[in-house]
Amino acid sequence: MVFRSPVDRVMPVFLADERGALTQQFNFHQATLLRMLDGLDDGRGARRDGGVVAGDYAA
């Protein structure tokens, strides 16, 4: 089974009250993390090294 991120990444609004700004920042960073996990299958997600393979980040 391949993981698919259930949320969209929305840029936070910079002019907001403190609670709203913190909530938007949290949601943005949460969505960023979920986006990084998008596409991992059970095998790669269970590996202790995070499933990174040397060829994944070739320049």
C-alpha positions as CSV (number, residue, x, y, z in Angstrom):
1,M,0.0,0.0,0.0
2,V,1.4,3.4,-1.0
3,F,0.9,6.4,1.3
4,R,-0.9,9.4,-0.2
5,S,-1.0,12.8,1.6
6,P,-4.5,13.6,2.6
7,V,-3.9,17.4,2.9
8,D,-3.0,20.3,0.6
9,R,-0.1,22.5,1.5
10,V,-1.3,26.1,1.9
11,M,1.1,29.0,2.5
12,P,0.3,30.8,5.9
13,V,-1.0,34.3,5.9
14,F,1.6,36.6,7.6
15,L,-0.9,39.2,8.9
16,A,-3.0,37.3,11.5
17,D,-3.6,37.3,15.2
18,E,-1.1,35.2,17.2
19,R,-3.3,32.1,17.5
20,G,-4.2,32.2,13.8
21,A,-0.6,32.7,12.7
22,L,0.6,29.8,14.9
23,T,-2.2,27.5,13.7
24,Q,-1.4,28.3,10.1
25,Q,2.3,27.7,10.6
26,F,1.6,24.4,12.3
27,N,-0.7,23.3,9.5
28,F,1.9,24.3,6.9
29,H,4.7,22.3,8.5
30,Q,2.4,19.4,9.1
31,A,1.5,19.4,5.4
32,T,5.1,19.7,4.4
33,L,6.0,16.5,6.4
34,L,3.1,14.6,5.0
35,R,4.1,15.7,1.5
36,M,7.6,14.3,2.1
37,L,6.1,10.9,3.1
38,D,3.9,10.9,0.0
39,G,4.6,7.9,-2.2
40,L,6.3,5.7,0.4
41,D,5.2,2.1,0.4
42,D,5.1,-0.1,3.4
43,G,8.5,-1.6,2.8
44,R,10.3,1.7,2.4
45,G,8.4,3.3,5.2
46,A,9.3,0.6,7.7
47,R,13.1,0.9,7.1
48,R,15.0,2.4,10.0
49,D,17.0,4.6,7.7
50,G,13.8,6.3,6.5
51,G,13.7,4.4,3.2
52,V,16.3,6.6,1.5
53,V,18.2,5.0,-1.3
54,A,21.5,6.4,-2.5
55,G,20.1,7.1,-6.0
56,D,17.1,9.1,-4.7
57,Y,18.9,12.4,-4.4
58,A,21.4,12.2,-7.3
59,A,22.6,15.6,-8.5
